[in-house]
Amino acid sequence: VRDGFARCGGDAYFTESWAPVKIVDTGFGPARDDGPPEAVVTRPGDACWEEAKFRFRSSLTVLVTLVDHLYGSHLQTANFTVTAAQEHLSPSHPMRRFLLPFSYNAISVNDNAHFNLVGPASLAPRVFAFTDHGLRMAFAAAPQLMMTGAEVPNEEGGPLFNRARYVQYLKEKKGIDTEFHRQSAKLFTVMRTFVEDYMKCYYATPEAAFADAELMGMIR
């Protein structure tokens, strides 16, 4: 990070009822030129508890904004979806019409993001505490930090693009069971039914969809 700014870091631990137990922060201790960073453990009632909570919330905000939102939503999902649709689907194709409300204005928004959020000396480098090198390292690490189901190894049944199955995997294999994940699985089920009902209007069978060269070109 730049001089005068604190480093990011912090893992928060909670009870089953979501009461905070401790925060383990590798960015709280002194910086080292080599070797693993020193972890500082802070618990409720400790003198630095309020600061530790603020650091954790701030670090989490940076993580979600940089990785999930800017990289995941803008630079990956939106870019890939719009590019694949426009390069492989004709203007009257039913799937292109279906995707339009979800991808409307994505090209313009991402073009603005490229110049206003990603470029040197733009908004993101000014808002975040990273040095130019640190920001490049953060973007380079973003693909490995994304949790979408694509990171599930083959030997464990991955990659998992079915969100409901992925949520179940996280619960059984990683012990991750949050309200966010449970609701995301419900939303996936609703959206999948919506897509399937729409597809049935244009394809009598799944085989008919697979026979659509434009659709398969977009997916590939």
DALIN-V857314 format. One record per helix or strand of 2 or more residues. SS is the DSSP state (a for helix, b for strand). FROM is the first residue (numbers start at 1). LEN is the number of residues. If there is no record, write none. Layout:
ss = [SS/SS]
from = [FROM/FROM]
len = [LEN/LEN]
This chain:
ss = [b/b/b/a/a/a/a/a/a/a/a/a/a]
from = [11/20/40/49/94/106/123/132/154/163/179/206/213]
len = [4/6/4/40/10/13/5/14/3/12/22/5/7]
